Amino acid sequence: MGGMQSLVQEIKSILTQREESLSLAESCTGGLISAAIAAEPGVSRFFKGAVVSYSAELKSDLLAVPKPWLKGYGEVSLPVARAMARGARSVMRSTWAVSVTGIAGPSGGSPDKPVGTVCFAVVGPGIEEVVQQLFGKGSEPQRQDLQHQAGLFALELLLRQIRV
């Protein structure tokens, strides 16, 4: 989590200075990003919390992801990532929200969405950015490596938006 900690420190500095807040909706990272944030002292000044929404039911019931989107686009999709972030921001009343949903493997992939496919969203004041990444291309990626890479990418994505 070393690389994550320096990102968290910068996020903490910016959001605390602005008196803004952050919430997360994590799926494939299973709380890894939340744990990295919670490891840093003083984060209660900006970090509202997180939902680890592994199931489609939780994505729908708690984060208000439309059920037709889960079926039509799939849980690992840009529209679902956006809806997860919107839902987390709404439920936790935060300034910013980040979501992560993906296929960490080793199974569950398909030709269209191989293992390592991860969708991200950052939602904040006037901003909604969604990005899809493929981690571990050309290899048999390890689950923990994919989760760590996705966590780093999510924090970097947030930082790009809040530095503006």
C-alpha positions, 0 to 999 in steps of 0.5 A, a space after each residue: 500500500 506504499 504508493 497508495 499512502 502518498 496518494 491518500 496523503 495528497 487527497 487528504 491535504 486537498 480535500 481537508 483544505 477545501 472542506 470537501 468530503 469523499 465516499 467510495 463504492 468498491 466492488 472488485 477492490 473489496 475495500 482495499 481503497 477504504 483500508 488505504 484511506 483509513 490507515 492515514 491519521 486524520 481522514 475522518 475530516 474528509 472521508 465519509 465512508 464506503 460501500 463494498 457492493 459485490 452483489 448486483 442486489 446491493 448495487 441496485 438496492 443501496 447505490 440505486 444502480 438501475 436493475 436494467 443497466 446491471 442486466 443490459 450493460 453488466 456489472 462491469 461497465 461504465 454506466 454501472 460505475 457512474 451510477 455506483 459513484 452517483 449513488 455513493 455520493 448521494 447516500 453518503 452526502 459527500 462532495 466527491 465519490 469514486 467507484 470501482 467495478 471489475 473482474 479480478 479473476 482468476 475466473 469470470 472473464 469473457 472475450 468482451 470483458 477479460 479478467 483485469 477489466 475494471 471500470 471507474 467513475 469519479 463524480 464531484 461538483 460538475 464532474 463525472 468522469 468514467 474510465 475503463 482499464 485493462 490490467 495485466 494484459 498478456 499475462 495471467 494476472 494475480 487477483 491481488 495485483 489487479 486489485 492493487 493496480 485498480 486501487 492505485 488507478 482510482 486514487 490517481 483518477 480522483 487526484 486528477 480531478 481534485 487538483 483542478 
